[in-house]
Amino acid sequence: MWAISGILSVVALIAWLEIPSLLKKGYRREVRAFLILLLLAAVLSIAKCLQIDMPNPIDWLLKLFSPLYKMVEQLL
């Protein structure tokens, strides 16, 4: 529970420090992108703290390229 509250505190601190300067410069689209990426990072960090299994892109690549690997291995 402390880890989750720590993550949320850090996310709030980062947003509090970064968003006002972006808004002063008129970077509205950048604020949206920043918030989306920050929230995505927060969700992934909280999921990691809760030990939720996350899909791994390497597993997808292995499934995609394993038939090609087997074919090349047979040729060699």
C-alpha positions as a printed NumPy array, in Angstrom:
array([[  0.   ,   0.   ,   0.   ],
       [  2.877,   2.364,   0.779],
       [  4.411,   1.731,  -2.617],
       [  1.201,   2.681,  -4.399],
       [  0.81 ,   5.862,  -2.381],
       [  4.465,   6.658,  -3.099],
       [  3.937,   6.181,  -6.825],
       [  0.861,   8.404,  -6.782],
       [  2.749,  11.042,  -4.795],
       [  5.622,  11.058,  -7.281],
       [  3.184,  11.257, -10.208],
       [  1.405,  14.196,  -8.578],
       [  4.736,  15.926,  -7.897],
       [  5.915,  15.462, -11.482],
       [  2.62 ,  16.781, -12.844],
       [  2.697,  19.725, -10.426],
       [  6.206,  20.66 , -11.539],
       [  5.869,  20.155, -15.292],
       [  2.329,  21.058, -16.35 ],
       [  2.3  ,  24.765, -15.364],
       [  5.41 ,  25.528, -17.406],
       [  3.998,  23.691, -20.419],
       [  0.716,  25.584, -20.152],
       [  2.525,  28.943, -19.882],
       [  4.285,  28.209, -23.159],
       [  0.98 ,  27.269, -24.784],
       [  1.84 ,  23.61 , -25.334],
       [ -1.671,  22.186, -24.94 ],
       [ -1.09 ,  19.114, -27.118],
       [  2.124,  18.361, -25.289],
       [  0.283,  18.521, -21.965],
       [ -2.188,  15.922, -23.233],
       [  0.599,  13.649, -24.437],
       [  2.5  ,  14.186, -21.177],
       [ -0.542,  13.266, -19.1  ],
       [ -1.263,  10.165, -21.158],
       [  2.318,   8.93 , -20.837],
       [  2.479,   9.812, -17.146],
       [ -0.767,   7.973, -16.412],
       [  0.398,   4.974, -18.429],
       [  3.633,   4.884, -16.434],
       [  1.679,   5.174, -13.183],
       [ -0.657,   2.316, -14.117],
       [  2.243,   0.077, -15.13 ],
       [  4.142,   0.902, -11.939],
       [  1.125,   0.162,  -9.763],
       [  0.539,  -3.112, -11.623],
       [  4.183,  -4.022, -10.999],
       [  3.78 ,  -3.277,  -7.282],
       [  0.673,  -5.469,  -7.155],
       [  2.66 ,  -8.232,  -8.908],
       [  0.237,  -8.473, -11.82 ],
       [  1.665, -10.419, -14.745],
       [  2.168,  -8.141, -17.705],
       [  2.482,  -9.306, -21.314],
       [  6.048,  -9.247, -22.536],
       [  6.766,  -8.071, -26.11 ],
       [  9.682, -10.507, -26.361],
       [  7.254, -13.423, -26.012],
       [  5.226, -12.071, -28.929],
       [  8.356, -11.742, -31.058],
       [  9.417, -15.291, -30.223],
       [  6.021, -16.622, -31.302],
       [  6.175, -14.577, -34.476],
       [  9.696, -15.535, -35.545],
       [ 10.036, -19.089, -34.22 ],
       [  8.686, -20.689, -37.438],
       [ 11.17 , -18.661, -39.479],
       [ 13.973, -19.663, -37.115],
       [ 13.079, -23.346, -37.436],
       [ 13.01 , -23.083, -41.223],
       [ 16.427, -21.403, -41.38 ],
       [ 17.836, -23.888, -38.877],
       [ 16.754, -26.805, -41.077],
       [ 18.388, -25.221, -44.112],
       [ 21.695, -24.87 , -42.311]])
